[in-house]
């Protein structure tokens, strides 16, 4: 009888230990060796009202190209004996609420919803069509397009989008990856669309979930939030993780053993 009761007690303690298994922290856990995955068509970033762009127009004739570039003239000295010299840099264009910019000579241009290459092609065609430049070279760059990463990552913050195709995986890499306390199965992405905030959930352990998500390719202003796992959340209270400490269960097992010895003695 005593042996049986002690055996049940020992089994109970073992169950307590085995129930505290470590969670899986790897990504893409559903991927098998040799498995292929079809990606969705790349979603290039499109220009939206409020975005800032750098637009440079070049030509074989620099004098003519100068007319189509906004200029900011600054003053500087290389030394006290030098005369004041002028330097210039190209200013930025900010789309108004209608998606228009006021371009030199060409006037108002609506570029809302266009990609960088489409904006460059549009301005180039206008310069040629109006017989203003025969050989224009137009370069368009983003200036202040960004996304934000918050929560359980190594370096949360706001990051610039410096190219047309930025994926969710790119964003997490820029933020230094998730910490060990970040949930990988419930990543939140908030996106503003037509004046509404839309929330999307992605499971990073499932490659299909990532590739099929409408937020796999990010847009400017996207906010990514990595919520803490249960262990991290419990740390917000004084005794949150006390019951997960091995020392506690060893002490409890020792206490129960001593009690059983006294009871069944």
N, C-alpha and C positions, 0 to 999 in steps of 0.2 A: 504493500500500500504506500509506504513511504517512498519507495523507489519510483513508483508510477507518478506520484504527485510531483516529485522532484523533476522527473522527465518532462511533465507538462509545463512546469515552470521554466525549464531550460528551453523548451520549444518556443514558449512565449517571448522570451528574451531574444532568441535568434530571429524571430519574425520582426521584432522591433528594429533590429539592425538591418535586415535585408530590405525593409520597406523604405529606407533612406538611400535609395540609389541615385547616383548622379545623373542629371539630365543630359541628353545628347546635344552637343553644341555645334556640330558640323553643319555646313550648308549643303544643299543639293543632295539630300540623303536618298532621294528616290532614283538617282542616276545609276544605271548599270553600265558595265564595261562594254564599249562598242555601240552604245545607244546613240541614236541621232535625234536631234530636236530641231524642228522648223521654227525659225524666228519670224516674228511679225515684221511687216515692212517698217523700215526705219522712219521715225517721226522727227523730221527736222524742225528746229525751233523757228517759229514764225514771229514777225515783228508785231507788237501790240501797242496801243496808245500808252504813252508814258515812257516807252523804252528810249534809250539813248544810243545813237549810232555815230561812228566815225565814217565819213564818206570822202574818199580821196579820188580826184580825177586827174589822170595823167595824160600826156600827149607828147608827140615828137616836138611840138612847139610849146615849151614851158610858159611862154608869155600868154598864150591863149588858155591853157589849162588853169592858170592862176585865177582867171575870171570865175571859175566854177568851184573854187574852194574857199570856204569861210576862213578868214584870217584873224588871228589875235596877235597884235604887235606888242612885244615887250622890250624893255631896255635893260642892259646890263653893262658892266665894266669888267674887263679882264685884269686891269690894274689901274692905279690912280693916274698914270701917265697916258693911258689909252683914252681915246675919245669914246663917247657913248655909241654903242653899236646896236643895231636892231636884229631881233630874231623873231621868227614867227612859228606858230603851230596851228594845226587845223582844229577848229572848234567842233563841238559835237552838235548833232541834230536831235531834238527831242520831239517825238510824235505827239501831236495834240490829241484831244479827246476823240477826234474823228479819224485819227490815223494819218494826218497830213504833216508834211514838213514844207518849209519855205526854202526852196533851193535857189541858189544864185542863178539869175538869168531865166531859168526854166519856170520859176514861180512855184505855186503850190503843187505838190505831188502827193498822191495818196498811195501809201505803201503798206497799209495795214494788211496783215495776214500773209505777207510775202516772206520768203526765206532770204538769207543774205545774198545768195547767188541770183535770185529773182530780182531783188532790188538793184543789184549791180547791172544786170541785163536790161532792166527797165530804163534806168538812167542813161545807159550807153545808147540804147535805141532812140531815146528822145533827143540826145545830142546829135546823133547822125540824122535823124528824120528832119530836125529843124535846121540842118546844115550849119551847125555851130562848131562841130569838130568832126574831122574825117576819120581820125584814128584814136578815139578815146579809150583809156584804160581806167576802169572804175573798180575801186577796192572798198568793200564794206566790212566793218568790224563791229562786234558788240562792245559796248563800254560799261554798262552797269547791270547786265542780266545776271541774276543770282538765284541760288536755291539755299535753303537752310536745313541744317541737320541738328536735332536736339535729342536730349535723353542720354541713354547708356551707350555713348560712343567715346572714343579716347579724346577727340578734339572737336567738340560741338562748336557750331558757329555758322556764319554766312559765307558762302563760297561763290566766286564768279563763274559763270558759264562762259568758257573761252572757246568753245567750238559748237557746231550745230547739233551733234548727237551726244547727249550726256545721259547715261543710263543710271538706274538706281544703284547698280553695283559700283559704277564710277563714283557716285556721290558718297557711298559708304566708305569707299577706299580713301577718298579725299579727307574724310572725317576720321581716319585712322582705324576703321573697322569697329565693330561692336565690342564692348567690354564683355568679360565673362558673365556679367550680371544682366546683360541685355537679352530680351526675348527675341528669338529668331523666327518664331512661328506666327508673329502677330505685329508686323511692322505697319505703322500708320503713315499714309501720305495724304496730305491735305492740299487740294488744288482749287484755285478760284477759276470758275468758268461762267462767263456771262453774268457776272455779279453775284454768283452763288458759290458757297464753300462746299466742295464735294470731298468726302472722305473715302479712302480706299485702304483695304487691308491686304497685306502680302505675306505669304509664308516662305521665308528664305530657305527652309529645309526642303522645299518642293520646287524643283526647277520649272515644272509646268505652270505653277502658280505665278512664278516670276515673269516668265516669257509671255504669258497670256494677259498679264495685267495691263490696263490702259496707262498706267504710270511707270511702266518699265523704262520708257523714254521720258525724261523729265522735261518740264516746261519752266520758263522763268517764273519765279515766285513760289515754286513748290516748297512745301515744308514737310520734312521727314522727321517722325518721332519714334524713338526706340524706347519702349516702356520697360521698366525693370522686371526681373523675374520675381517669383514668390520670395526667394531668400532675401533679395535686396529690399523688397517691400517690407518684409518683417523686421528688418533692421531699423525701421523708423520707430519701433516701440522698444521699451527697455528690455523686455523678455521675449522678443519676437522669435529669435533663433535658439533660445536656450534649450528647447526640447530636441534640437538637432545635434547638440554637442555629444560626442561619444562618452565624455567623462560623466555626463549626467546619467546616461543609461547604464554605464558600468557601476556607478554608485547605487542606482536603483536596483540593478540586478543583485548586487551584493546585499542590499537591504532585504530584498525579497527572499534571498537564499537564507539569510540569518533568521528571518521570520518563520520560514518553512521548517527550519531545523528545530526552532523552539516549539512550533505547533505540533509537529509530528514526532517529537522526541519521545 
